[in-house]
Amino acid sequence: MQQKTSIDIISLLRDKNSQDRAFRLILSTYKERVYWVIRRIVIIHEDADDVVQNTFIKVWENLGKYRGDSNIYTWIYRIAINESLAFLKKKKRRSVSMTDFGDVLFNNLESDVYFDGNDFQKKLQKALLRLPEKQRLVFNLKYFEDMKYKDIAEVLGKSEGALKANYHHAVKKIEEFIRTI
């Protein structure tokens, strides 16, 4: 189903008269998945909504630049991740030191009415917030999105070997953090 939808979108994108329809199909197909990718990065629901909106504005503005040489979802995910990272960078500058930023995000997560995770999920999220940004991104895309390393490499512009190493280190750090809580 996903492959057929991508083919439909690409064929609609090639015709200037059907780009509106292509965009609506992109929104209906990917909005929820993109929201969760962004949410795992920015943590706070309201922030995720803002970044999703910015992401799809960028998608709309750049429809004509999509060449079709990658999967449409990897192209959209790259935009979503770049928007998420830019948002976090701005937020870090406005708030506290880098070492305290994870604690701030976790405290926001605990008080978030949209987060309904159990104790283990909270521990996992707290562990994730302690990871370096690249390891957290790779872990989120591999673990939660079940993306292949090849696709993650395309989204992040990194080698598969580096991503495998990042994922391995992330898993080890998460295991260690959860053991110590």
WORAWO-V975390 format. One record per residue. N is the residue number from 1. RES is the residue in one small letter. PHI is phi in radians with two decimals (NA if undefined). BURIAL is 1 if it has 24 or more other ideal C-beta (glycine too) atoms within 12 Angstrom, else 0. D_FIRST is the distance of its C-alpha to the first C-alpha in Angstrom with 1 decimal. Layout:
N RES PHI BURIAL D_FIRST
N RES PHI BURIAL D_FIRST
This chain:
1 m NA 0 0.0
2 q -1.02 0 3.8
3 q -1.10 0 5.5
4 k -1.10 0 5.2
5 t -1.06 0 6.2
6 s -1.07 1 8.7
7 i -1.12 0 10.0
8 d -1.05 0 10.6
9 i -1.11 1 12.3
10 i -1.06 1 14.4
11 s -1.16 0 15.5
12 l -1.20 1 16.6
13 l -1.16 1 18.3
14 r -1.20 0 20.4
15 d -1.81 0 22.0
16 k -0.97 0 24.3
17 n -1.28 0 24.3
18 s -2.00 0 20.7
19 q -1.16 1 20.6
20 d -1.07 0 21.1
21 r -1.10 0 18.0
22 a -1.08 1 16.0
23 f -1.12 1 17.7
24 r -1.07 0 16.9
25 l -1.17 1 13.1
26 i -1.06 1 13.6
27 l -1.04 1 15.7
28 s -1.18 0 13.5
29 t -1.45 1 10.5
30 y -2.01 1 12.8
31 k -1.01 1 16.2
32 e -1.17 0 16.2
33 r -1.09 1 15.0
34 v -1.14 1 17.6
35 y -0.96 1 20.1
36 w -1.23 1 20.1
37 v -1.09 1 20.5
38 i -1.15 1 23.3
39 r -1.04 1 24.8
40 r -1.22 1 25.2
41 i -1.58 1 27.1
42 v -1.63 1 29.3
43 i 1.30 1 29.5
44 i -1.48 1 30.8
45 h -0.96 0 28.6
46 e -1.09 0 30.5
47 d -1.13 1 30.4
48 a -1.08 1 26.6
49 d -1.03 0 26.3
50 d -1.10 0 28.6
51 v -1.20 1 26.8
52 v -1.06 1 23.4
53 q -1.05 0 25.2
54 n -1.07 1 26.8
55 t -1.08 1 23.5
56 f -1.29 1 21.9
57 i -1.13 0 25.2
58 k -1.11 1 25.2
59 v -1.02 1 21.6
60 w -1.03 0 23.0
61 e -1.12 0 26.2
62 n -1.92 0 24.6
63 l -0.94 1 21.9
64 g -1.20 0 24.3
65 k -1.57 0 24.7
66 y -1.19 1 21.1
67 r -1.62 0 21.5
68 g 1.46 0 18.1
69 d -1.51 0 19.5
70 s -2.35 0 17.4
71 n -1.09 1 13.8
72 i -1.06 1 13.8
73 y -1.22 1 13.4
74 t -1.21 1 16.3
75 w -1.12 1 18.3
76 i -1.17 1 17.8
77 y -1.09 1 18.6
78 r -1.06 1 21.7
79 i -1.10 1 22.8
80 a -1.07 1 22.3
81 i -1.19 1 24.2
82 n -1.07 1 26.9
83 e -1.13 1 27.4
84 s -1.11 1 27.6
85 l -1.14 1 30.1
86 a -1.10 0 32.1
87 f -1.08 1 32.3
88 l -1.11 1 33.5
89 k -1.07 0 36.0
90 k -1.10 0 37.4
91 k -1.17 1 37.6
92 k -1.10 0 39.3
93 r -1.11 0 41.9
94 r -1.48 0 42.7
95 s -1.94 0 42.9
96 v -1.70 0 44.4
97 s -1.11 0 44.7
98 m -1.01 0 41.8
99 t -1.19 0 42.9
100 d -1.55 0 43.0
101 f -1.08 1 39.7
102 g -1.06 1 37.6
103 d -1.14 0 40.0
104 v -1.07 0 39.7
105 l -1.08 1 35.9
106 f -1.14 1 36.2
107 n -1.07 0 38.8
108 n -1.13 1 36.6
109 l -1.11 1 33.7
110 e -1.10 0 36.1
111 s -1.63 0 37.3
112 d -1.36 0 33.8
113 v -1.19 0 33.2
114 y -1.51 0 29.4
115 f -1.63 1 29.6
116 d -2.05 0 29.8
117 g -1.25 0 29.8
118 n -1.42 0 32.2
119 d -1.05 0 35.0
120 f -1.11 0 33.0
121 q -1.09 0 30.3
122 k -1.14 0 33.1
123 k -1.11 0 34.7
124 l -1.09 1 31.5
125 q -1.11 1 31.2
126 k -1.13 1 34.9
127 a -1.11 1 34.6
128 l -1.08 1 31.7
129 l -1.21 1 33.8
130 r -1.52 1 36.6
131 l -1.30 1 34.5
132 p -1.06 0 35.0
133 e -0.91 1 32.3
134 k -1.12 1 30.6
135 q -1.12 1 30.5
136 r -1.13 1 29.1
137 l -1.06 1 26.3
138 v -1.08 1 25.4
139 f -1.06 1 25.6
140 n -1.03 1 23.4
141 l -1.20 1 20.6
142 k -1.35 1 21.0
143 y -1.33 1 21.8
144 f -1.46 0 20.0
145 e -1.63 1 16.9
146 d 0.96 0 16.8
147 m -1.40 1 16.5
148 k -1.35 0 17.9
149 y -1.02 1 21.4
150 k -1.04 0 20.4
151 d -1.23 1 18.0
152 i -1.11 1 20.7
153 a -1.05 1 23.3
154 e -1.17 1 21.5
155 v -1.17 1 21.3
156 l -1.63 1 24.9
157 g 1.21 0 26.5
158 k -2.14 1 28.0
159 s -1.34 0 28.4
160 e -1.09 0 26.5
161 g -1.06 0 29.9
162 a -1.12 0 30.9
163 l -1.18 1 27.7
164 k -1.08 0 28.2
165 a -1.13 0 31.8
166 n -1.04 1 30.9
167 y -1.12 1 28.6
168 h -1.03 0 31.3
169 h -1.13 0 34.0
170 a -1.07 1 31.9
171 v -1.06 1 31.4
172 k -1.08 0 35.1
173 k -1.16 1 36.2
174 i -1.13 1 34.1
175 e -1.01 0 35.5
176 e -1.11 0 39.0
177 f -1.10 0 38.6
178 i -1.17 0 37.4
179 r -1.13 0 40.2
180 t -1.52 0 42.8
181 i -1.44 0 41.9
